[in-house]
Structures are given as structure tokens and as C-alpha cells.
Amino acid sequence: YFNAGNPIEVDGKEFYLGWSSNPQEGYYLQEYFPKGEAPEHYNDMFTVSLFEGSVTPEIAAQAKANELATRKESDKICNYRVLHKDGEYIVDFVVSDMSSGQLTTVEWDLHYYKSVKIGDKNYLLLMFLSQRAYGDDIIPLLKHIPDNIDRRINALTKKKLKIEIF
């Protein structure tokens, strides 16, 4: 639905377009994965979403924070924080899934919201990095977050995409 590059390099990894959607007019979503990974089961994902209109980064970040606050009631791992600077917002969060009382998946996401103009239209741009771990890889992922958070935030906020909508 749009061209943002393929592959896209972020934080030293190449991500290739794996899935694209236009769920409603003015809303576009594309997911990118390292070679060999797919939407159904991945370790790393980079996503680009565009929302045409007047939704601000602040409103979008607050909506995500509200969603996570609700999730935190039933997800004991769920934790998040909202960062902002110069009208741009990051929601840094961890969520999990359980099955039969066992932790099966943990996901660490960084969502980066900013306003952009493409052609003559205003959009909310959401770029995010997601890392997932399953089973025995969960604890290593959780231990890895503090050592990598600043680098990944920097990589995400410095990422420049030239986006063309078809």
C-alpha cells in the first residue's frame, strides 16, 4: 500500500516486507521481518503504520498507554512507560501470554509516534520495533532489555523513511 523501502535496516538488522494491510480508508500497515521469520512466529519485527487525519502523537500514545493499563490487570508481566520530546512519543512496553498457567511468550515493543506530511496530507506515523521470545528464551530476552533500550530507542527515533503511498 506504500513504499518505505525493502529491506529496511534498523538497529543493525535488515527487515523485509512480510505483510501489508489497508484495514480502512486512510490507515495503512506494513510489517517487516528478518529473513526466515514471519508474522505467525517471529523473534524480531519492524512495523510502519500510517493514519491519515488529525490524530496526534500524544493522543495515540495515550490510547496505547490506556490499553496497556487495562492489560496490566490480567498480565502480570505487562509494564510500560511513555516518553516524549518535541511532540514525538515513545511507548516502551513488555507484554506476555500464558497457557495452562505457564508463561509461553514475552514481547518487548517500542512504539514511536510522530506527525508527518506525505504529499499534501497529514499522517500520524507509527514505527515500532518488536522482539518476542518463547519458552526458554524468555528470561534471556527480559535480561537483555536494560542493556539495549537506549540503543534501540536511538535507532528508532533516528530512522528516516521516505514513504510513497500508492
C-alpha positions as CSV (number, residue, x, y, z in Angstrom):
1,Y,0.0,0.0,0.0
2,F,3.0,2.2,0.4
3,N,6.7,2.1,-0.3
4,A,9.0,2.7,2.7
5,G,11.9,0.7,1.3
6,N,12.6,-3.1,1.2
7,P,14.6,-4.1,3.0
8,I,14.6,-1.6,5.8
9,E,17.7,-1.5,8.1
10,V,17.0,-0.7,11.8
11,D,19.3,-1.3,14.7
12,G,21.8,-3.2,12.6
13,K,19.2,-5.7,11.2
14,E,17.6,-5.9,7.8
15,F,13.8,-6.3,7.8
16,Y,11.9,-7.4,4.7
17,L,8.2,-6.8,3.9
18,G,6.2,-9.7,5.2
19,W,2.6,-8.4,5.5
20,S,0.6,-5.4,4.4
21,S,-2.9,-4.2,5.1
22,N,-5.2,-1.3,4.5
23,P,-7.9,-2.1,7.0
24,Q,-9.8,1.1,6.4
25,E,-9.5,4.2,4.3
26,G,-6.6,6.3,5.4
27,Y,-5.0,3.6,7.6
28,Y,-2.0,1.6,6.2
29,L,0.0,-1.0,8.0
30,Q,3.1,-2.9,6.9
31,E,5.1,-5.5,8.9
32,Y,8.8,-6.3,8.1
33,F,10.8,-9.3,9.4
34,P,14.3,-10.6,9.1
35,K,14.8,-13.3,6.5
36,G,13.3,-16.6,7.7
37,E,10.7,-15.0,10.1
38,A,7.0,-14.4,9.5
39,P,4.0,-12.8,11.2
40,E,2.8,-16.0,12.8
41,H,6.1,-16.7,14.7
42,Y,8.8,-14.1,14.9
43,N,11.7,-13.0,17.1
44,D,12.1,-9.5,15.5
45,M,9.7,-7.3,13.7
46,F,9.7,-3.7,12.4
47,T,6.3,-2.1,11.6
48,V,5.3,1.0,9.8
49,S,1.7,2.3,10.2
50,L,0.2,5.5,8.7
51,F,-3.1,7.1,9.9
52,E,-4.4,9.9,7.8
53,G,-6.0,12.8,9.6
54,S,-5.7,14.7,12.8
55,V,-4.8,12.1,15.4
56,T,-1.8,13.5,17.3
57,P,1.2,11.5,18.6
58,E,0.1,12.4,22.1
59,I,-3.4,11.1,21.7
60,A,-2.1,7.9,20.0
61,A,0.5,7.3,22.8
62,Q,-2.1,7.9,25.5
63,A,-4.5,5.4,23.8
64,K,-1.8,2.8,23.8
65,A,-0.9,3.5,27.5
66,N,-4.6,3.2,28.4
67,E,-4.8,-0.2,26.6
68,L,-1.7,-1.4,28.4
69,A,-3.1,-0.2,31.8
70,T,-6.1,-2.4,31.2
71,R,-4.0,-5.3,30.1
72,K,-1.8,-5.0,33.2
73,E,-4.8,-6.1,35.3
74,S,-4.6,-9.6,33.8
75,D,-1.0,-9.7,32.5
76,K,1.5,-9.9,35.5
77,I,4.5,-9.2,33.2
78,C,2.9,-6.2,31.5
79,N,4.8,-3.0,32.2
80,Y,5.1,0.2,30.2
81,R,6.3,3.8,30.2
82,V,5.6,6.8,28.0
83,L,8.4,9.1,26.9
84,H,8.1,12.3,24.9
85,K,10.2,15.0,23.4
86,D,9.3,17.8,20.9
87,G,5.8,16.4,20.1
88,E,7.1,12.9,19.5
89,Y,6.2,10.0,21.8
90,I,7.5,6.6,22.6
91,V,5.6,3.8,24.4
92,D,8.1,1.3,25.7
93,F,6.4,-1.9,27.0
94,V,6.5,-5.6,27.8
95,V,3.5,-7.9,27.5
96,S,3.2,-11.7,27.9
97,D,0.9,-14.6,27.1
98,M,0.3,-17.7,29.2
99,S,-1.2,-21.1,28.5
100,S,-2.2,-23.6,31.2
101,G,-0.6,-21.4,33.9
102,Q,2.8,-21.4,32.0
103,L,4.4,-18.3,30.5
104,T,4.6,-19.0,26.8
105,T,5.5,-15.7,25.1
106,V,7.0,-12.4,26.1
107,E,7.1,-9.4,23.8
108,W,9.1,-6.2,24.2
109,D,7.9,-3.3,22.0
110,L,9.0,0.3,21.3
111,H,6.2,2.3,19.6
112,Y,7.4,5.6,18.2
113,Y,4.7,8.1,17.2
114,K,5.2,11.3,15.2
115,S,3.4,13.5,12.8
116,V,4.4,13.6,9.1
117,K,3.3,15.1,5.9
118,I,3.2,12.9,2.7
119,G,2.2,14.8,-0.4
120,D,-0.5,17.2,0.7
121,K,-1.9,15.0,3.5
122,N,-1.1,14.9,7.2
123,Y,-0.5,11.5,8.8
124,L,0.4,10.0,12.2
125,L,3.4,7.8,11.6
126,L,3.8,4.8,14.0
127,M,7.1,2.9,13.6
128,F,7.8,0.1,16.1
129,L,10.3,-2.5,16.9
130,S,9.1,-5.7,18.5
131,Q,11.1,-8.6,20.0
132,R,9.4,-11.8,21.0
133,A,10.7,-14.7,23.0
134,Y,9.2,-18.1,23.5
135,G,9.7,-20.8,26.2
136,D,13.4,-21.0,27.4
137,D,14.3,-17.8,25.5
138,I,12.0,-15.6,27.7
139,I,14.4,-14.9,30.6
140,P,17.3,-14.0,28.3
141,L,15.1,-11.5,26.5
142,L,14.0,-9.9,29.7
143,K,17.6,-9.7,30.9
144,H,18.6,-8.2,27.6
145,I,16.2,-5.2,27.7
146,P,18.0,-2.9,30.1
147,D,21.3,-3.2,28.2
148,N,19.7,-2.5,24.8
149,I,16.9,0.0,25.5
150,D,18.8,3.3,24.8
151,R,20.4,2.0,21.6
152,R,17.1,0.7,20.3
153,I,15.2,4.0,21.1
154,N,18.0,5.9,19.4
155,A,17.9,3.7,16.3
156,L,14.1,4.0,16.1
157,T,13.9,7.8,16.6
158,K,16.7,8.5,14.2
159,K,15.2,6.2,11.5
160,K,14.3,8.3,8.4
161,L,11.9,6.7,5.9
162,K,11.0,8.1,2.5
163,I,7.4,7.0,2.2
164,E,5.4,7.0,-1.0
165,I,1.7,6.0,-0.9
166,F,0.4,4.1,-3.9
